[in-house]
C-alpha cells in the first residue's frame, strides 16, 4: 500500500505575467485572448482524474483551477503553496507550457514536490519536458497512468514515457468527474451557450484524425468512439440537476456526440422518459450521420443547438486535411431539416489548413456566404488551422521548413504561422478577416437587438457602445473592399 500523500491536480494558469488571459482546452487548442477574462472550459480529463484518484487511492487529493480563477503564475504558486503538495499533476499545452512549468518548478524548489505533466505539449515533446525537470510525462489519455504512478505499480507503467501509449480506457469504468473541489456550475458561461449550461461528456474519442487535430493525433492511439451507458448519463444529469437547481441545460462538449444513431435514439428516449426534456441541450457533432429521424428525436428531447464541423468548402482541402469529402449535398440537407425543426445550427470553419490556397479558401468563403444568405446557420466559429506540436500538420510543416513562427503564443488559431504553397500570410489574413465580416453582418441583420440588450446586461452601456463601434468599423468599413470571386 502506497503511503498517503498530498496530491494537487491543477489546471493551467489563467493569465500570463502581462495580464493576457487564456481559454484553455488542451485536447483541442489553447487560445491567448485580451486582458479581459473571457470564459473557461471545464477541465474534464483532470476532473475525471481527480474523482478516480479519490475513489481508488488513499491519498489526499485536491483539485484547483488557475484558469477559472484567472491567476498568473505567481498567484497560482501562492495558491498551490498553501497545500504543500507531495505531488503536482498538470495537463498543459504549448501556448501555456512555459507558465505551467514556472508553477511546477516553484513547487519542486519549495517542497520537493514530484511533478507529473500530461496533455498535448508533454505528449509531443516528452524528452524536452523531462529535461526541464518534470519527473513524469504521461502520453495521451492519462487517467489510469497517473493512478498507476501514485499507487507505485511495480514493473512497466503503460502510458508513462518512454513506455508508449496505454490501451484506451473504458469510459464506463470512470466515476463522475470532479464536482466538489471545483463546481461545474462555475463553468456555465462558455461561448455559444444560450442558457446556464453545464459541460458534460457522454462519449470520448473521435472516428476521424484530421491533420491539425490534437485529439485525433495525440490523445488516442487509434481512431475510436466510446459512448457511456445511457443509464449512467441519465443518472449524472439527475445528480447535476438536483445539486444545481439554477442549471438550465447541458452542453455535450465531446468530440462528436452523434457518431452512432442508435445511441442517440436511446439517449433521447431516456431523456424524455425521465422527464429531463425541459432542459436545453447543446452538443458538438458531426453532420454525416444526421437525418430527419435523429434530429426530430433530438428536438423532442430538448436539443436546441447543434455545433457541427463544416470546416471547409473545398474538396481539395477536405481530402488533404480531413481525409474526407465536403459532403455539400448532405450538409445542405441536414441544415434544411434543422431549420424546419427550429434547431439552431452552429458551424465551425477553418482556413489555412493543409492543401489550402487562396482559391480553395475562397470556396469556403463562398460556402459561408451561401449558408448565411439562406439563414441556415445561427452562429459560427472560425479559426486559422494551427499546426500544434504533435499533430500531422505540425510534422508536415516542420519537415518541409514551412513553420513561420516558433513563438508558441501564436499557436492559437488566430495567427497564420505556416507558409503554404502559393498562399501568402497576407492573403490568408484577408480571407480570415472576411470570414468574420460575413457572419458579423449576418448576425447584426438577424439579431442586432438581441445582441445589444445581451451585451448591455453583461458589460454595461458604455462598453457595449464602444464594442459596437469597433465591430461596425470592422464589418462595414474595412481598409480595402473585399470581393468574393
GILIN-V465946 format. One record per helix or strand of 3 or more residues. SS is the DSSP state (h for helix, s for strand). FROM is the first residue (numbers start at 1). TO is the last residue. If there is no record, write none. Layout:
BEGIN
{{SS;FROM;TO} {SS;FROM;TO}}
END
This chain:
BEGIN
{{s;6;11} {s;21;23} {h;44;56} {s;60;65} {h;66;69} {h;73;81} {s;87;91} {h;94;111} {s;114;118} {h;120;124} {h;126;131} {s;136;138} {h;143;150} {h;171;173} {h;184;187} {s;197;200} {h;214;219} {h;230;243} {s;249;252} {h;261;273} {s;280;285} {h;292;301} {s;303;311} {h;315;322} {h;328;341} {s;344;351} {h;358;373} {s;379;384} {h;392;399} {h;408;410} {h;425;459} {h;461;476}}
END
